[in-house]
């Protein structure tokens, strides 16, 4: 490590106020743009975002917020049952499930799309897409961003998101790469495989310039809101004990 002292450009506080990047919280942000998604996005990305990009990020956040009793929400409910004094612990437990299998798969899909976008020609893109599909098949891997066990034959969330991408004019690079990859997958399989919500979100966030390694952060932020709602419902109509009893009574012990 060098001798340079590290610094931060995110926030500074003093006796009379707080500054987010270069904007005063009280004097600027609470007056000129009291919009959480805009302030959050500009804080994370370190640049102004357009109204169009704000629409995209809002759509992604709403889509990812909730999906019912899935591993993340079940985890939150069970941890809250065990430690009802610790709401944040319950939410944190659920957020640990945001990863490469559920909720956070836009990062894995975005990595593939970025490779396709960087190809020098359409022919190279098609060849690379075939290579991706063949490699996944040979290794028995699913291709992130495609397929969904709860939504068939199409994921309605992805269908609508991609329609909005066309409507908003953000279908030039990453969305085009997603559709190309989808076409190759269907061609190789001989039947359609749905683009799922995180696949569509990967493409749309890519079009807005969100870095691949930051995309999953938006899933974390979005799902946190949904998990707070699950904890709030758990406070009123508990299900944690029922889930525990159900597992205990249906999963056999086999030494």
Backbone as CSV, one residue per row, in Angstrom:
resi,resn,N_x,N_y,N_z,CA_x,CA_y,CA_z,C_x,C_y,C_z
1,UNK,0.838,-1.200,0.000,0.000,0.000,0.000,0.868,1.244,0.000
2,UNK,0.398,2.310,-0.705,1.119,3.559,-0.727,0.875,4.349,0.544
3,UNK,1.509,5.485,0.601,1.391,6.326,1.793,0.262,7.333,1.685
4,UNK,-0.424,7.356,0.543,-1.492,8.328,0.352,-2.659,8.026,1.294
5,UNK,-3.179,9.064,1.919,-4.306,8.901,2.831,-5.585,8.717,2.019
6,UNK,-6.376,7.687,2.293,-7.621,7.481,1.544,-8.619,8.595,1.819
7,UNK,-9.540,8.780,0.881,-10.550,9.831,1.034,-11.891,9.317,0.544
8,UNK,-12.922,10.056,0.794,-14.257,9.727,0.311,-14.885,10.945,-0.335
9,UNK,-15.651,10.692,-1.398,-16.377,11.764,-2.073,-17.872,11.665,-1.828
10,UNK,-18.276,10.770,-0.933,-19.697,10.498,-0.749,-20.398,11.468,0.181
11,UNK,-19.820,11.715,1.351,-20.560,12.497,2.336,-19.602,13.191,3.296
12,UNK,-20.024,14.365,3.721,-19.277,15.123,4.730,-20.287,15.747,5.677
13,UNK,-19.998,15.706,6.964,-20.888,16.338,7.928,-20.097,17.335,8.764
14,UNK,-20.765,18.397,9.170,-20.144,19.397,10.035,-21.189,19.861,11.039
15,UNK,-20.837,20.784,11.886,-21.733,21.166,12.973,-23.072,21.686,12.485
16,UNK,-23.091,22.292,11.321,-24.326,22.929,10.847,-24.990,22.211,9.660
17,UNK,-24.489,21.048,9.302,-25.139,20.395,8.177,-24.480,19.111,7.718
18,UNK,-25.037,18.565,6.624,-24.569,17.339,5.991,-24.525,17.571,4.489
19,UNK,-23.476,17.087,3.848,-23.319,17.235,2.399,-23.271,15.855,1.763
20,UNK,-24.151,15.609,0.769,-24.107,14.398,-0.049,-23.329,14.738,-1.310
21,UNK,-22.166,14.115,-1.485,-21.291,14.486,-2.585,-21.104,16.008,-2.563
22,UNK,-21.609,16.743,-3.550,-21.387,18.194,-3.548,-22.665,18.971,-3.238
23,UNK,-23.704,18.278,-2.779,-24.969,18.956,-2.531,-25.297,18.952,-1.045
24,UNK,-25.743,20.090,-0.577,-26.134,20.228,0.820,-27.480,19.545,1.034
25,UNK,-27.547,18.703,2.045,-28.776,17.945,2.286,-29.969,18.858,2.536
26,UNK,-29.808,19.803,3.461,-30.928,20.659,3.846,-31.160,21.759,2.816
27,UNK,-30.087,22.388,2.370,-30.245,23.528,1.473,-30.567,23.164,0.042
28,UNK,-30.105,21.978,-0.406,-30.306,21.597,-1.805,-31.276,20.430,-1.969
29,UNK,-30.896,19.269,-1.460,-31.621,18.042,-1.778,-33.061,18.041,-1.283
30,UNK,-33.293,18.595,-0.106,-34.663,18.590,0.419,-35.562,19.602,-0.274
31,UNK,-35.012,20.373,-1.190,-35.813,21.389,-1.885,-35.866,21.158,-3.382
32,UNK,-34.724,20.849,-4.009,-34.716,20.808,-5.469,-35.068,19.456,-6.050
33,UNK,-34.845,18.351,-5.354,-35.146,17.035,-5.916,-35.413,16.021,-4.807
34,UNK,-36.523,16.201,-4.132,-36.864,15.270,-3.058,-37.452,14.012,-3.702
35,UNK,-36.571,13.201,-4.247,-36.949,11.965,-4.909,-35.894,10.933,-4.523
36,UNK,-36.281,9.974,-3.730,-35.306,9.030,-3.189,-34.550,8.295,-4.285
37,UNK,-35.258,7.812,-5.312,-34.592,7.031,-6.350,-33.542,7.858,-7.074
38,UNK,-33.841,9.120,-7.361,-32.864,9.969,-8.052,-31.655,10.237,-7.156
39,UNK,-31.919,10.651,-5.918,-30.819,10.950,-5.003,-29.970,9.702,-4.779
40,UNK,-30.615,8.564,-4.555,-29.904,7.306,-4.343,-29.045,6.942,-5.546
41,UNK,-29.624,7.021,-6.738,-28.903,6.620,-7.950,-27.716,7.527,-8.225
42,UNK,-27.915,8.822,-8.052,-26.809,9.746,-8.290,-25.730,9.587,-7.230
43,UNK,-26.138,9.230,-6.019,-25.168,9.006,-4.953,-24.327,7.760,-5.252
44,UNK,-24.975,6.702,-5.731,-24.264,5.464,-6.038,-23.386,5.615,-7.278
45,UNK,-23.940,6.211,-8.326,-23.241,6.266,-9.606,-22.280,7.447,-9.719
46,UNK,-22.454,8.446,-8.867,-21.545,9.582,-8.885,-21.711,10.488,-10.085
47,UNK,-22.914,10.547,-10.625,-23.180,11.409,-11.782,-24.666,11.700,-11.854
48,UNK,-25.040,12.780,-12.555,-26.465,13.034,-12.740,-27.093,11.936,-13.580
49,UNK,-28.356,11.651,-13.341,-29.061,10.684,-14.185,-30.211,11.401,-14.885
50,UNK,-30.507,10.953,-16.080,-31.566,11.565,-16.877,-32.929,11.099,-16.379
51,UNK,-33.966,11.790,-16.819,-35.326,11.386,-16.465,-35.638,10.000,-17.018
52,UNK,-35.103,9.702,-18.202,-35.329,8.381,-18.795,-34.670,7.291,-17.950
53,UNK,-33.440,7.540,-17.528,-32.751,6.559,-16.696,-33.440,6.399,-15.349
54,UNK,-34.023,7.479,-14.846,-34.769,7.401,-13.589,-35.967,6.462,-13.747
55,UNK,-36.632,6.523,-14.903,-37.748,5.617,-15.170,-37.279,4.161,-15.142
56,UNK,-36.135,3.916,-15.759,-35.606,2.551,-15.827,-35.296,2.024,-14.430
57,UNK,-34.606,2.822,-13.646,-34.214,2.377,-12.303,-35.437,2.189,-11.420
58,UNK,-36.404,3.090,-11.525,-37.642,2.927,-10.764,-38.343,1.629,-11.141
59,UNK,-38.416,1.338,-12.434,-39.073,0.111,-12.882,-38.359,-1.110,-12.326
60,UNK,-37.026,-1.090,-12.361,-36.250,-2.218,-11.831,-36.501,-2.402,-10.341
61,UNK,-36.519,-1.313,-9.597,-36.723,-1.395,-8.154,-38.108,-1.943,-7.809
62,UNK,-39.112,-1.524,-8.544,-40.474,-2.004,-8.271,-40.589,-3.491,-8.595
63,UNK,-40.006,-3.905,-9.709,-40.100,-5.315,-10.122,-39.396,-6.238,-9.135
64,UNK,-38.248,-5.815,-8.625,-37.442,-6.684,-7.766,-37.868,-6.670,-6.300
65,UNK,-38.754,-5.779,-5.924,-39.091,-5.593,-4.520,-39.728,-6.832,-3.887
66,UNK,-40.491,-7.576,-4.666,-41.341,-8.608,-4.059,-41.529,-9.783,-5.009
67,UNK,-41.581,-10.984,-4.449,-41.948,-12.162,-5.239,-42.564,-13.232,-4.347
68,UNK,-43.207,-12.792,-3.260,-43.928,-13.722,-2.407,-43.033,-14.459,-1.434
69,UNK,-43.447,-15.669,-1.065,-42.712,-16.472,-0.084,-41.589,-17.248,-0.788
70,UNK,-40.498,-16.551,-1.001,-39.311,-17.092,-1.638,-38.218,-17.248,-0.578
71,UNK,-37.055,-17.813,-0.918,-36.016,-18.015,0.101,-35.680,-16.763,0.907
72,UNK,-35.641,-15.602,0.268,-35.269,-14.385,1.003,-36.329,-14.013,2.038
73,UNK,-37.598,-14.031,1.646,-38.648,-13.632,2.583,-38.889,-14.687,3.656
74,UNK,-38.745,-15.954,3.294,-38.883,-17.014,4.304,-37.782,-16.882,5.346
75,UNK,-36.564,-16.602,4.894,-35.449,-16.411,5.826,-35.737,-15.271,6.788
76,UNK,-36.237,-14.162,6.252,-36.539,-13.012,7.105,-37.597,-13.351,8.139
77,UNK,-38.628,-14.064,7.724,-39.710,-14.403,8.648,-39.218,-15.339,9.755
78,UNK,-38.397,-16.309,9.400,-37.903,-17.252,10.401,-36.954,-16.581,11.387
79,UNK,-36.088,-15.706,10.875,-35.165,-15.011,11.774,-35.930,-14.044,12.665
80,UNK,-36.952,-13.400,12.122,-37.745,-12.487,12.957,-38.473,-13.258,14.051
81,UNK,-38.966,-14.459,13.720,-39.609,-15.295,14.732,-38.623,-15.605,15.864
82,UNK,-37.368,-15.836,15.509,-36.363,-16.181,16.506,-35.876,-14.980,17.296
83,UNK,-35.856,-13.803,16.651,-35.346,-12.591,17.308,-36.231,-11.394,16.952
84,UNK,-37.437,-11.338,17.535,-38.384,-10.286,17.169,-37.941,-8.889,17.573
85,UNK,-36.913,-8.790,18.414,-36.409,-7.464,18.781,-35.457,-6.915,17.721
86,UNK,-35.199,-7.695,16.650,-34.135,-7.357,15.717,-34.664,-7.334,14.285
87,UNK,-35.463,-6.331,13.959,-36.017,-6.221,12.609,-34.908,-6.188,11.567
88,UNK,-33.851,-5.422,11.838,-32.791,-5.290,10.843,-32.059,-6.609,10.621
89,UNK,-31.972,-7.423,11.664,-31.354,-8.736,11.506,-32.179,-9.631,10.601
90,UNK,-33.495,-9.547,10.730,-34.375,-10.338,9.878,-34.248,-9.919,8.422
91,UNK,-34.218,-8.608,8.189,-34.061,-8.107,6.817,-32.691,-8.506,6.273
92,UNK,-31.657,-8.384,7.101,-30.311,-8.755,6.665,-30.244,-10.229,6.287
93,UNK,-30.933,-11.074,7.055,-30.940,-12.503,6.746,-31.529,-12.752,5.365
94,UNK,-32.614,-12.063,5.062,-33.220,-12.219,3.740,-32.328,-11.704,2.629
95,UNK,-31.619,-10.627,2.895,-30.747,-10.047,1.865,-29.577,-10.960,1.529
96,UNK,-29.204,-11.828,2.456,-28.121,-12.769,2.171,-28.505,-13.735,1.057
97,UNK,-29.789,-13.863,0.761,-30.247,-14.755,-0.309,-30.259,-14.074,-1.668
98,UNK,-29.915,-12.798,-1.715,-29.842,-12.083,-2.997,-28.495,-12.418,-3.628
99,UNK,-28.496,-13.338,-4.584,-27.223,-13.791,-5.119,-27.333,-14.318,-6.537
100,UNK,-26.483,-15.267,-6.863,-26.368,-15.752,-8.232,-27.437,-16.781,-8.607
101,UNK,-28.280,-17.160,-7.662,-29.378,-18.080,-7.977,-30.723,-17.376,-7.995
102,UNK,-30.939,-16.445,-7.062,-32.215,-15.743,-6.986,-31.985,-14.247,-6.764
103,UNK,-32.845,-13.458,-7.368,-32.937,-12.004,-7.179,-31.741,-11.249,-7.760
104,UNK,-30.527,-11.708,-7.473,-29.341,-10.958,-7.877,-28.698,-11.420,-9.166
105,UNK,-29.391,-12.225,-9.949,-28.777,-12.828,-11.131,-28.568,-11.849,-12.273
106,UNK,-29.049,-10.605,-12.144,-28.788,-9.637,-13.209,-27.295,-9.392,-13.378
107,UNK,-26.523,-9.508,-12.295,-25.079,-9.311,-12.405,-24.451,-10.375,-13.299
108,UNK,-24.852,-11.628,-13.103,-24.299,-12.724,-13.899,-24.709,-12.604,-15.364
109,UNK,-25.959,-12.216,-15.590,-26.433,-12.023,-16.964,-25.717,-10.836,-17.607
110,UNK,-25.543,-9.761,-16.852,-24.906,-8.561,-17.390,-23.478,-8.826,-17.835
111,UNK,-22.780,-9.734,-17.154,-21.423,-10.094,-17.566,-21.422,-10.674,-18.978
112,UNK,-22.393,-11.523,-19.267,-22.495,-12.114,-20.602,-22.849,-11.051,-21.638
113,UNK,-23.803,-10.189,-21.291,-24.219,-9.156,-22.235,-23.082,-8.198,-22.553
114,UNK,-22.269,-7.890,-21.544,-21.155,-6.981,-21.761,-20.158,-7.570,-22.757
115,UNK,-19.932,-8.870,-22.669,-19.047,-9.534,-23.626,-19.597,-9.403,-25.040
116,UNK,-20.900,-9.601,-25.196,-21.514,-9.498,-26.517,-21.466,-8.073,-27.042
117,UNK,-21.746,-7.108,-26.173,-21.732,-5.703,-26.584,-20.348,-5.304,-27.091
118,UNK,-19.303,-5.846,-26.488,-17.937,-5.464,-26.845,-17.405,-6.175,-28.080
119,UNK,-18.175,-7.120,-28.644,-17.751,-7.771,-29.886,-17.695,-6.746,-31.015
120,UNK,-16.788,-6.969,-31.954,-16.553,-5.969,-32.998,-17.561,-6.007,-34.124
121,UNK,-18.259,-7.118,-34.301,-19.211,-7.218,-35.404,-20.384,-8.094,-35.007
122,UNK,-21.467,-8.022,-35.803,-22.632,-8.867,-35.542,-22.268,-10.341,-35.647
123,UNK,-21.408,-10.661,-36.617,-20.995,-12.060,-36.785,-20.249,-12.553,-35.550
124,UNK,-19.398,-11.696,-35.001,-18.668,-12.066,-33.779,-19.626,-12.267,-32.617
125,UNK,-20.652,-11.405,-32.545,-21.627,-11.518,-31.460,-22.385,-12.837,-31.547
126,UNK,-22.802,-13.180,-32.748,-23.541,-14.436,-32.928,-22.664,-15.624,-32.565
127,UNK,-21.422,-15.585,-33.016,-20.488,-16.669,-32.703,-20.250,-16.777,-31.205
128,UNK,-20.067,-15.641,-30.553,-19.825,-15.644,-29.106,-21.055,-16.136,-28.350
129,UNK,-22.241,-15.764,-28.809,-23.477,-16.222,-28.162,-23.590,-17.743,-28.258
130,UNK,-23.277,-18.306,-29.435,-23.300,-19.762,-29.592,-22.277,-20.412,-28.670
131,UNK,-21.131,-19.782,-28.530,-20.095,-20.304,-27.643,-20.575,-20.317,-26.195
132,UNK,-21.273,-19.252,-25.768,-21.805,-19.179,-24.408,-22.819,-20.286,-24.152
133,UNK,-23.705,-20.486,-25.111,-24.753,-21.494,-24.947,-24.139,-22.891,-24.924
134,UNK,-23.188,-23.151,-25.815,-22.552,-24.473,-25.866,-21.772,-24.747,-24.582
135,UNK,-21.087,-23.735,-24.072,-20.305,-23.908,-22.845,-21.212,-24.222,-21.659
136,UNK,-22.333,-23.499,-21.557,-23.273,-23.749,-20.465,-23.850,-25.155,-20.553
137,UNK,-24.185,-25.591,-21.775,-24.744,-26.939,-21.952,-23.723,-28.008,-21.586
138,UNK,-22.479,-27.810,-21.989,-21.435,-28.800,-21.710,-21.164,-28.924,-20.225
139,UNK,-21.311,-27.821,-19.497,-21.030,-27.822,-18.063,-22.283,-28.021,-17.218
140,UNK,-23.435,-28.171,-17.869,-24.684,-28.380,-17.142,-25.132,-27.165,-16.363
141,UNK,-24.779,-25.973,-16.861,-25.142,-24.734,-16.181,-26.350,-24.080,-16.844
142,UNK,-27.135,-23.396,-16.038,-28.172,-22.536,-16.591,-27.548,-21.211,-17.013
143,UNK,-28.123,-20.599,-18.010,-27.647,-19.294,-18.443,-28.417,-18.235,-17.661
144,UNK,-27.732,-17.420,-16.870,-28.441,-16.436,-16.037,-29.234,-15.449,-16.887
145,UNK,-30.444,-15.148,-16.389,-31.324,-14.246,-17.120,-32.358,-14.958,-17.954
146,UNK,-32.311,-16.307,-17.954,-33.230,-17.082,-18.787,-33.847,-18.219,-17.985
147,UNK,-35.136,-18.457,-18.254,-35.867,-19.522,-17.589,-36.421,-19.080,-16.245
148,UNK,-37.570,-19.642,-15.896,-38.156,-19.356,-14.581,-39.148,-20.458,-14.241
149,UNK,-38.993,-21.030,-13.057,-39.848,-22.166,-12.697,-41.259,-21.753,-12.298
150,UNK,-41.475,-20.461,-12.052,-42.802,-19.991,-11.644,-43.554,-19.291,-12.771
151,UNK,-42.846,-18.839,-13.796,-43.482,-18.097,-14.894,-43.185,-18.778,-16.221
152,UNK,-44.238,-19.351,-16.835,-44.121,-20.033,-18.123,-45.378,-19.757,-18.944
153,UNK,-45.290,-19.691,-20.269,-44.076,-19.803,-21.083,-43.224,-18.528,-21.078
154,UNK,-43.804,-17.413,-20.634,-43.055,-16.156,-20.575,-43.116,-15.571,-19.180
155,UNK,-42.078,-14.860,-18.802,-42.087,-14.094,-17.556,-42.734,-12.754,-17.865
156,UNK,-43.956,-12.502,-17.343,-44.667,-11.272,-17.714,-43.920,-10.010,-17.320
157,UNK,-43.096,-10.093,-16.279,-42.318,-8.934,-15.852,-41.289,-8.567,-16.908
158,UNK,-40.622,-9.564,-17.431,-39.615,-9.309,-18.464,-40.258,-8.804,-19.749
159,UNK,-41.390,-9.406,-20.110,-42.083,-8.984,-21.326,-42.436,-7.499,-21.268
160,UNK,-42.950,-7.061,-20.123,-43.334,-5.657,-19.992,-42.115,-4.749,-19.904
161,UNK,-41.088,-5.181,-19.198,-39.871,-4.368,-19.110,-39.261,-4.152,-20.488
162,UNK,-39.207,-5.179,-21.299,-38.624,-5.036,-22.632,-39.518,-4.203,-23.547
163,UNK,-40.825,-4.279,-23.326,-41.715,-3.383,-24.077,-41.432,-1.930,-23.716
164,UNK,-41.214,-1.676,-22.423,-40.879,-0.323,-21.987,-39.519,0.105,-22.529
165,UNK,-38.576,-0.828,-22.618,-37.268,-0.501,-23.188,-37.415,-0.010,-24.620
166,UNK,-38.281,-0.666,-25.391,-38.546,-0.215,-26.757,-39.221,1.156,-26.752
167,UNK,-40.193,1.311,-25.870,-40.940,2.572,-25.803,-40.037,3.733,-25.418
168,UNK,-39.103,3.478,-24.495,-38.215,4.534,-24.007,-36.957,4.700,-24.847
169,UNK,-36.795,3.880,-25.875,-35.656,4.013,-26.766,-34.346,3.541,-26.184
170,UNK,-34.396,2.554,-25.298,-33.150,2.026,-24.719,-33.006,0.546,-25.102
171,UNK,-32.937,0.313,-26.391,-32.880,-1.061,-26.892,-31.767,-1.228,-27.922
172,UNK,-30.716,-0.429,-27.802,-29.705,-0.373,-28.858,-28.557,-1.356,-28.668
173,UNK,-28.069,-1.522,-27.450,-26.857,-2.320,-27.243,-27.126,-3.536,-26.355
174,UNK,-27.298,-3.294,-25.046,-27.471,-4.397,-24.108,-28.797,-5.137,-24.318
175,UNK,-29.863,-4.399,-24.580,-31.149,-5.052,-24.847,-31.062,-5.847,-26.141
176,UNK,-30.398,-5.288,-27.147,-30.205,-6.011,-28.411,-29.381,-7.277,-28.177
177,UNK,-28.360,-7.180,-27.313,-27.534,-8.351,-27.004,-28.352,-9.420,-26.287
178,UNK,-29.230,-8.994,-25.373,-30.096,-9.945,-24.673,-30.995,-10.676,-25.653
179,UNK,-31.582,-9.953,-26.577,-32.473,-10.571,-27.556,-31.701,-11.496,-28.486
180,UNK,-30.487,-11.122,-28.839,-29.653,-11.997,-29.663,-29.358,-13.297,-28.927
181,UNK,-28.929,-13.191,-27.681,-28.630,-14.379,-26.891,-29.869,-15.244,-26.719
182,UNK,-31.007,-14.609,-26.514,-32.268,-15.342,-26.383,-32.568,-16.130,-27.647
183,UNK,-32.354,-15.499,-28.802,-32.611,-16.179,-30.067,-31.713,-17.387,-30.263
184,UNK,-30.445,-17.259,-29.872,-29.513,-18.380,-30.003,-29.901,-19.516,-29.056
185,UNK,-30.280,-19.171,-27.839,-30.719,-20.196,-26.879,-31.909,-20.968,-27.431
186,UNK,-32.893,-20.247,-27.947,-34.088,-20.905,-28.490,-33.732,-21.773,-29.700
187,UNK,-32.823,-21.279,-30.537,-32.406,-22.037,-31.724,-31.730,-23.341,-31.325
188,UNK,-30.831,-23.268,-30.365,-30.097,-24.461,-29.936,-31.025,-25.453,-29.233
189,UNK,-31.919,-24.939,-28.383,-32.826,-25.816,-27.643,-33.931,-26.386,-28.529
190,UNK,-34.268,-25.649,-29.591,-35.362,-26.075,-30.448,-36.719,-25.698,-29.907
191,UNK,-36.735,-24.903,-28.842,-37.981,-24.407,-28.261,-37.658,-23.168,-27.418
192,UNK,-38.671,-22.312,-27.203,-38.413,-21.046,-26.500,-38.092,-21.250,-25.017
193,UNK,-37.218,-20.392,-24.511,-36.928,-20.302,-23.082,-37.097,-18.845,-22.695
194,UNK,-37.966,-18.598,-21.737,-38.301,-17.219,-21.403,-37.105,-16.415,-20.918
195,UNK,-37.057,-15.160,-21.302,-36.178,-14.196,-20.645,-36.844,-13.863,-19.315
196,UNK,-36.105,-13.932,-18.212,-36.730,-13.625,-16.924,-36.492,-12.173,-16.521
197,UNK,-37.074,-11.787,-15.407,-37.043,-10.379,-14.997,-35.627,-9.864,-14.794
198,UNK,-34.764,-10.677,-14.170,-33.418,-10.186,-13.923,-32.617,-10.082,-15.221
199,UNK,-32.938,-10.898,-16.205,-32.301,-10.760,-17.510,-32.671,-9.432,-18.156
200,UNK,-33.957,-9.105,-18.122,-34.409,-7.828,-18.692,-33.806,-6.658,-17.934
201,UNK,-33.737,-6.770,-16.613,-33.183,-5.687,-15.806,-31.690,-5.523,-16.074
202,UNK,-30.979,-6.629,-16.244,-29.550,-6.549,-16.574,-29.337,-5.735,-17.838
203,UNK,-30.156,-6.013,-18.848,-30.019,-5.307,-20.120,-30.376,-3.831,-19.980
204,UNK,-31.450,-3.543,-19.266,-31.906,-2.156,-19.145,-30.960,-1.317,-18.289
205,UNK,-30.466,-1.886,-17.199,-29.501,-1.146,-16.390,-28.192,-0.963,-17.160
206,UNK,-27.842,-1.953,-17.979,-26.669,-1.810,-18.823,-26.816,-0.661,-19.799
207,UNK,-28.006,-0.493,-20.348,-28.268,0.615,-21.272,-28.129,1.967,-20.577
208,UNK,-28.397,2.019,-19.289,-28.298,3.287,-18.560,-26.896,3.533,-18.012
209,UNK,-25.976,2.590,-18.240,-24.600,2.787,-17.807,-24.294,2.362,-16.386
210,UNK,-25.178,1.572,-15.780,-24.897,1.059,-14.437,-23.817,-0.018,-14.551
211,UNK,-22.711,0.092,-13.824,-21.650,-0.911,-13.907,-22.142,-2.296,-13.485
212,UNK,-21.596,-3.322,-14.120,-22.015,-4.691,-13.842,-21.911,-5.004,-12.361
213,UNK,-20.801,-4.630,-11.725,-20.561,-4.987,-10.330,-21.382,-4.179,-9.338
214,UNK,-22.165,-3.244,-9.841,-23.028,-2.439,-8.970,-24.491,-2.876,-9.087
215,UNK,-24.828,-3.566,-10.163,-26.234,-3.890,-10.443,-26.913,-4.626,-9.303
216,UNK,-26.202,-5.586,-8.701,-26.835,-6.370,-7.639,-27.188,-5.487,-6.445
217,UNK,-26.489,-4.374,-6.299,-26.808,-3.447,-5.223,-28.217,-2.900,-5.339
218,UNK,-28.676,-2.685,-6.571,-30.044,-2.204,-6.746,-31.050,-3.283,-6.351
219,UNK,-30.697,-4.550,-6.577,-31.561,-5.646,-6.122,-31.622,-5.686,-4.604
220,UNK,-30.489,-5.441,-3.954,-30.443,-5.430,-2.491,-31.335,-4.321,-1.940
221,UNK,-31.220,-3.134,-2.529,-32.018,-1.995,-2.068,-33.504,-2.272,-2.254
222,UNK,-33.854,-2.780,-3.417,-35.258,-3.048,-3.718,-35.837,-4.133,-2.819
223,UNK,-35.131,-5.251,-2.707,-35.661,-6.366,-1.932,-35.726,-6.032,-0.446
224,UNK,-34.859,-5.133,0.030,-34.924,-4.714,1.436,-36.301,-4.146,1.766
225,UNK,-36.856,-3.365,0.852,-38.187,-2.800,1.082,-39.235,-3.903,1.179
226,UNK,-39.152,-4.887,0.291,-40.095,-5.992,0.338,-39.962,-6.803,1.617
227,UNK,-38.743,-6.964,2.087,-38.533,-7.745,3.310,-39.052,-7.015,4.543
228,UNK,-38.946,-5.691,4.549,-39.555,-4.933,5.650,-41.060,-5.182,5.670
229,UNK,-41.662,-5.243,4.484,-43.099,-5.528,4.407,-43.403,-6.924,4.945
230,UNK,-42.553,-7.902,4.651,-42.773,-9.257,5.164,-42.654,-9.293,6.688
231,UNK,-41.697,-8.548,7.227,-41.566,-8.493,8.692,-42.788,-7.815,9.304
232,UNK,-43.250,-6.735,8.650,-44.445,-6.047,9.150,-45.646,-6.983,9.163
233,UNK,-45.783,-7.802,8.117,-46.889,-8.760,8.084,-46.679,-9.850,9.141
234,UNK,-45.423,-10.247,9.332,-45.117,-11.269,10.344,-45.500,-10.780,11.735
235,UNK,-45.395,-9.483,11.959,-45.792,-8.922,13.251,-47.299,-9.048,13.472
236,UNK,-48.060,-8.955,12.395,-49.522,-8.988,12.503,-50.089,-10.407,12.371
237,UNK,-49.588,-11.149,11.414,-50.072,-12.521,11.177,-48.870,-13.439,11.018
238,UNK,-48.320,-13.933,12.113,-47.089,-14.724,12.075,-47.231,-16.015,11.265
239,UNK,-46.201,-16.320,10.486,-46.162,-17.575,9.729,-44.892,-18.370,10.010
240,UNK,-43.947,-17.772,10.720,-42.674,-18.428,10.968,-42.814,-19.767,11.652
241,UNK,-43.625,-19.826,12.692,-43.820,-21.079,13.415,-44.467,-22.130,12.515
242,UNK,-45.429,-21.702,11.693,-46.080,-22.627,10.765,-45.061,-23.206,9.782
243,UNK,-44.181,-22.346,9.250,-43.154,-22.808,8.308,-42.237,-23.811,8.987
244,UNK,-41.821,-23.504,10.180,-40.940,-24.400,10.945,-41.623,-25.749,11.179
245,UNK,-42.876,-25.698,11.658,-43.605,-26.940,11.924,-43.815,-27.745,10.646
246,UNK,-44.080,-27.047,9.544,-44.309,-27.736,8.272,-43.053,-28.488,7.828
247,UNK,-41.915,-27.833,7.923,-40.668,-28.494,7.555,-40.373,-29.666,8.482
248,UNK,-40.583,-29.443,9.781,-40.316,-30.481,10.784,-41.174,-31.723,10.566
249,UNK,-42.406,-31.498,10.084,-43.327,-32.626,9.926,-43.235,-33.293,8.558
250,UNK,-42.623,-32.647,7.579,-42.615,-33.201,6.213,-41.229,-33.642,5.725
251,UNK,-40.173,-33.162,6.372,-38.828,-33.585,5.978,-38.417,-34.732,6.896
252,UNK,-38.328,-35.943,6.377,-38.078,-37.108,7.238,-36.620,-37.182,7.713
253,UNK,-36.432,-37.820,8.849,-35.103,-38.114,9.344,-34.675,-39.482,8.835
254,UNK,-33.562,-39.531,8.102,-33.077,-40.807,7.563,-31.600,-40.956,7.883
255,UNK,-31.280,-41.606,8.993,-29.869,-41.769,9.381,-29.119,-42.681,8.407
